[in-house]
């Protein structure tokens, strides 16, 4: 779990909290064959709280897969395509390439 701040256009500040999420999918066959490996899906979940002088605090939830796909829901059905979420995605990617990697 981690925490950092990002800056978006129009003087909007964002507080980002992130953590790795592991989802194990077990099927009925794993009860019959427990030696089989359980499929794991690893994603990074982000909770972004935006603060501005003109707008109340708003919260966005984004999820990034290991393959690099960005989604607004845990199941990966709603892609990031709104202007605000695209700006958040760009700011997170910029921060992670600059400071984390």
Phi, psi and omega in degrees: 000141182215171183212135172201172182245146177231160177240130179252168177301159180067033176057042177258125179262143179230138174255123184249128171242132182225157174199157177279137179239127180245123180245118179261129180252109178258139176248177179296330181294335179289339174287326181277329181232080185290347179283346178289145179284145179273134179289130180245139176242117183254127177227159173254124180259135180239133171245117185244122176253118181263137178234136178216161179288336186255342185237145175295165180294129177239153184237135177236145177240125179232152180227135181240129178276167178293336178281349178104005178279142180247135181220161179261355178230162184294325186280352177078033181258331182253110181282160178280113180216358176279152182300321181291315181291328175294322177293321178295315179301314180298318181294320178294315179297320178297316180296315183293324178287330182280317189252326187270317184267000000 
